[in-house]
Amino acid sequence: MTTAYSEARHSGYAGTREPLTASRGVYAPQEDSRFLIEVMDKTGLAAGRRVADLCTGSGVVAIAAYRQGACEVNAFDICPAAVHCVRKNAAATGAEVAVHLGSWARAAEFGGYDLVVCNPPYVPHDPDADFDPLPPEVGPARAWDAGYDGRQVLDPLCEQVSDLLAPGGTLLVVQSEFAVPRQTLAGLAAAGLDAQIVGYRWIPFGPVLTSRARWLEDTGRLEPGRREEELVVIRADKA
Ligand SMILES: C[S@@+](CC[C@H](N)C(=O)[O-])C[C@H]1O[C@@H](n2cnc3c(N)ncnc32)[C@H](O)[C@@H]1O
């Protein structure tokens, strides 16, 4: 099964214009993907620059970076189905993207980058909690599950991203309020980067957060009855 989408329809920015596909087992681009692409476009940071897209999924952000004028795009994902999907989507759209199977940390092999973009897994998760089952078409849990506090990828990323960046380089990372953006800001600052939130967006809960809403309420992270979350895009600059 494939999920057809066109992020250009939603963002109106210089992303891809052709419908792409996210095959079974690959995260289909969602509001967080589009938000990150939109902020990348507004900043103009991809044009003429070396870009790394960490946690690339279908490759939608990597392909948008190419469309926004990046001179080189490298994309990384631990999921073989995602790597296959990006290659297919890049070929279908004529985007030049070097796709690498492996952890985002592999990006160090090909750095430093002028721009690192990342839509990581950031949804809080407890393997022992009693969540409602998700429909299979929602996608793979490893695309979003990120430990009890949602920071399984974000914390090491904050520690190591400076090593991926060229002097003067920038990170743009999108995350949910539930993975505590101020910890990302603190982690990036501790790594010597100048970090700030450059975009906010409220979105309704999708199926994953809906299934965890009661648990988030019970653990004191969600006001009873609220069913929307705030996404942020954080920008961090290296001197
Ligand atoms: C939320 S999805 C984002 C996909 C895409 N960038 C987008 O915006 O639509 C996160 C992706 O990260 C990948 N992933 C999870 N852990 C990873 C890791 N340690 N290193 C690289 N990729 C990872 C998952 O396979 C998934 O494709």
The ligand as an ORCA input file, in Angstrom:
! r2SCAN-3c Opt
* xyz 0 1
  C       8.701     11.530     12.263
  S       9.439     10.587     10.951
  C       9.945     11.935      9.887
  C      10.036     11.562      8.430
  C      10.262     12.739      7.472
  N      11.498     13.449      7.768
  C       9.112     13.700      7.486
  O       9.287     14.835      7.983
  O       8.008     13.353      7.007
  C      10.953     10.042     11.705
  C      11.850      9.132     10.875
  O      13.045      8.887     11.639
  C      13.506      7.573     11.400
  N      14.386      7.259     12.537
  C      14.057      6.878     13.791
  N      15.156      6.777     14.566
  C      16.210      7.112     13.771
  C      17.608      7.207     13.984
  N      18.155      6.933     15.170
  N      18.414      7.582     12.955
  C      17.854      7.856     11.730
  N      16.540      7.770     11.464
  C      15.725      7.425     12.473
  C      12.244      6.757     11.253
  O      12.507      5.570     10.529
  C      11.333      7.754     10.507
  O      11.451      7.552      9.121
*
